[in-house]
């Protein structure tokens, strides 16, 4: 698909689970979003997955060089706005990792987490990038393709694959390649990265000679609480050489963030429904014996189910009351009747719901539930 952002046509693909959190994959210099094919695929069942060709690459426009890292970050921000993506986890490789850093520093509220792959706070030197720009301006991207391929991959990559990826690189527009080289030349995030607060994972191929493992370790050290891991038997583009390993690292990192987020989201909803006083009492009474159980219900019931879309919170609460009544859970029913003051469920709506219980779950169950509801509503007056 295509859209116009900042007067530039950007090529993108957005697929996956519409209810899931969004992952945005950002490609390297001289590549397009196809380098993420094998890594992105397994996440489609659980996440919304956005891949795009940054300016000057793939099927996106290639405006005249030079570009800045802020230009690239502004394009990504505009694309997120156009697609109604309020927040996302950014997964960037090489210059894609620097674009991710730039956006996270500039618009931190839009970035849930970072996965920075084979990148750095600064990549290369002023002279190295000027030399690269001069070579491409004089002889085209084709003239440096073999040198770049030798850094992208280990010798283990099969020859047909190497030839195919070389074609992709060589066909990169001159303006797009040199423009992004200029962005890399002029960008140094070293003194700013301590400001990052989002969870961050840094990955690097163990045979990367473009952005070495040492450079990536330094990057992780600059970001508070960042994790670092090497990917064995890969050079600069482990997304192509070792996608299975990369998927495993990303999946474990996302699960770790999801577990933390589930508890926080669950606790917020639990307090919103049951009230601070009730939750404070439950937390005060928590012991080592039931602490795991309290965490379990907060993450699963409140964090996973109560936070889902599809039905509003009031309807979900009324359904919960019906289930507690049908199952004869008197203590939980009374608790949820008291919580109606927080969710907007009215006594008349409870009455009608319990009439349904009488028909479909039995009169004895409804009789007990009416008694519990009646007593609890009187206590609430």
N, C-alpha and C positions, 0 to 999 in steps of 0.2 A: 504494500500500500504506500501511498505518497501523501505528503501534506506540506504546506508552505509554512516555514518557521523562519522568522527574521529575514524575510525575502529570499529564502533559500528553499528549494525543494529537497525534502528529506525522505529517504526510502526507509520503511520500517515494517516489521511484522509484530503483531500483538496477538498472542494465542494463550490457551490454557484455561485454568479454573478461574472463572470470573469472581468467585467468592474468596479466592486466595490472596495472600499478600503478593505484591508485585516485585519481580526480579528484573533488573535492567542490565543487559550484557553490553559492554562497550568494547569495540574491537581495537586492534593495534594499528600502528602505522603501516600503510601499504596493504591493508586487508579489508574485508567487508564482513558483514554479520554472519556469513556462512562458516567462519572459523569456530563458531559456538554450536554448530549443529548437534554434535554428539553430547555435549555437556548440557545444553538447554532442554533436550527432549525429555529426560526423566522427570523434570520438574513441572511439566505441563499439567499433570494430574492434580497437583496440589497448589500451584501458584499461577498467577498471571505472569507471562514471560514476554518482555519487550526486548527486541533486538533492532538495531538501526544502523544504517551506514552514516557515519559522521560526515560532516562537510568535506568535500574533496575526495570521497571514497565511494566505491561501489556504484550504486545508481543514484546517489544524491548529487546535487549540484556541486561544482567545483569553482567557487568564486575566486577572483584573483588573489594570489598570495601577497603578503604574509597573513597568517592567522595568529591569534593569541589563545592561550588556554581558556581565558574567559569567554572568547567567542565560542569555543566548543562547549563549554559549560552552559552558556546561554542558550545554545541550540537545544541541548538536552532538557534544560528547564522549560523552554517553550514547548517542546514535544510532550513533556509530562503534563503541562497545562492543557494543551490541545486534547490530550487523551484522558483528562480528568483523573490523573494519578497524583494524589495528594502526597504520598510518601512511598518510597521504594528502597529496596536493598540494591546497591550498585555493585556490579561485578565487572571490574575493568582490568584489562591486560595491557601492559606496556603503557603507551600514551593513554589508553583507556583508563588505566589506573590513576593517571595524573588528572584526567578529566573528572573522575570520581572524587578525587581529593579536592579539586577546585570547587566543585558543586557543594561538597559537604562543608567546606570552610565558609563558602559564600551564603548558602541557604541551608543551614544545619537542620532546620525543622522538616526539610523535604527528604532527608536521608535517614532511613531506619538503621542501616548497618552498611558496612563496607567489606567487600572482598577484593583485595588488591593483589594482582597477580603479575609477577615478573616485571616490576616497575621500580620506582624510587621516588624520593622527595625531589631529587634532581637527577636527570639522566644525561650522560654525555657532558661535553664541554662546549664552550662558545666556538672554539676552533673546529671541533669535530663536526658540529652541525653546519657551520659555514662551508666546510669542505664538502659535506654531503649535498648541500643545496647547490653549490657551484657545479658539482659533477652531474647532478640531475638536470640543471638548467642547460648544461652544455650538451649532454649526450642522452638524456632521457632516463626514466626509471629502469629500463631494460639494461642499461650499462652497469648498474649496481646490483642487479637481481641475484647473481650467483653469490656475491659477498653476503648479501642479506640472508639468503636461504641457508648458508653455512652457519649462521647464528640462530636462525629460527629453529632448526631441527638437528637432532643427532643423526649419525650415519645409519641408524637402524630404520629410519623411515623409508618405505618402499619407493623405488624410483618413479613409478607412475603417479603416486601421490605427490612426490616432490615436484614433478613436472607440472601437475595441475595447480598446485599452490604457487608455483613460480609464475604461471600464466596470470593468476589473479594479481600478484604483485606487479608484474610488468605492465599490466593494463591500467594501473592507477594513474589518474590524470597528473600531469606534471605540476599543475598549480596546487592540487590537493596534497601531493606528497611534500613539495617544498614549503607550502603554507603551514603544514603541520610540523615539519622540521623546525620552522621558525618558532612555532608555539613551544616546542620542546626546548629549543635553545634559550628562550627567554623566561622559562619558568623554573623557579626554585621555591619549593614549599617548606624547606627545612625549618625555618624559624617560626612557622605558623602551626605546624601539626600538633603541637602540645595543646592547642585549643579544641581539638576534636574530642567529642564525648560519646560518639556512637560506637557500638561494638564493631571491632575490626579484626579481620583475618588477613594475614599476608601469606601468600603462597609463592613458591619459586621452584622452577625446574633445577635439579641439582647440577645440570650441565649447561646452564645458561651463561653465556659469555657476553651478552648484550647488557643485561641487568643482573649482575652476579648474585649468588646467594648472600654474599657479604653485604651488598648494597641493600638487599631486601631485609636482611636482619637489622641493618641500621634504620631502615624505614619503620619496621615494627617497633624498634626501640624509641622512636620519636613520638609514637602515638600512644597515649595512655591506655594501658591494659590490652594492647593489641596482642593477638596470638600469631605465631609464625610456624610454618611447616614447609618442609622440602618435598618435592614430588620427584621420585626416583626415575631415572632413565628418560629424562625430558630436558630439552633446551629451553628456548625462549617462548615457545607456544605449546605448553603442556595440554592445553585444551584440544589440540590435534593429536599429539603423540601419546598422551596418557589421560584420556578423558575419564576413564573409570576411576582412577585415583583422584582426579580433580573433583568429580561428582561426590565421592565419599567424603572428602574434606569439606566441601561446601554444604552438603546435607547435614553433617554432624554439627557444623557451626550454626546453621539455620535452626536445627532442632534445639540446640542450646539456647538460642535467643527466644525461640518459641516457648520453651518451658518457663523461662523467666517472665516473658510477656503474658503467658497464660495466667500465672499467679497474680500478677499485677492487675490485669484486666478483670480476672475473676473476683479479686478482692474489691475492686471498685464497684462492680455490679452487685456483689453480695451486700455491700454497704448501702447502695442505692435502693435495693429492694427491701432488705430486712431492717435497715436503719443502723446508724452508728452504735447506738446503745446496745442492741442485741449482739452485734459483731464484737464489740469491745468486751462484753461479758464472756462470749465464747472464747475469745483470745486469752482473756485473763484466766479462764478455767482450763486452758489447754495444758496438758502435761506431756512428758516424754512418751507416755503410753499411747496417746491419741494424736500426737503431732503429725505423724505421717498421714493419718486419716483426714485430718483437717486440711492438710495441703492437697490431698487427693480430691476432695470435694470442691475445694476452691478452684483448682485447675481444670477439673473435668466438668462438673455440673455448672459452675458459675463462669469459668473462663472459656470453656469450649462450646457449651450448648446455649447458655443464656446470652452469649455475645453474638450468636448467629443472626443473620438477616432472615428475610422471608416472612416473619410475623413480628408484630411490634411487641414491646415488653409487657404491656397490659394484657394482651391476648395470651402471651406465654404464661403469665402469672395465673390467669384464670384457668388455663389448662392444667397447671400444676395443682391448683386447688381441687379441680375435678379428680385428678389422679390420687391425691392424698385421701379424698373422701371415698373413692371407689375401693382403695386398698385398705381402708380402715386405719390409717396412720393418724391417730387423734392428736398426738403432740405436734407433729409437723403441720397438720391442718390448722391448728390453733395459731401456730407461728405464722403461717401464710395469711390467715385471716387478719392478724394484726398488721401484716405488711401491706394490706390493701390501702392503708393511708398513704403509702409511698408510691404505689403503682397506679392509683386511680380506679381500681376495681371497686364498684359500688355494691352495697348490700343487695340491691335488686338483681344485679348481675350474678352475685353469688347464689341467690335464691334460685334463679333460673337454671344455673349450672347444676345445682343439687337436685333439681327436678329431673334433669337429664340423667344424673346418677341413679335416681330411683328407678327409672325405666330400664337403663342399660346395665346397671351394676347391682340392682336389687334394693328393695325398700328398706331392709334392715340397715344396710350401709348408709343410705340416705338419711334414715332416722337418726343414727348416731351423728352423722355429719351436721344435720340441722341443729342438733343439740349443742355440739361444739361451737358452731358458728354463732348461734344465738347467745351463748354465754360470753364468747369472746367479744362480740360487738357491744354487749352491755358493759363489759369491763373497759372498753375503749371510750365510752362516753364520759 
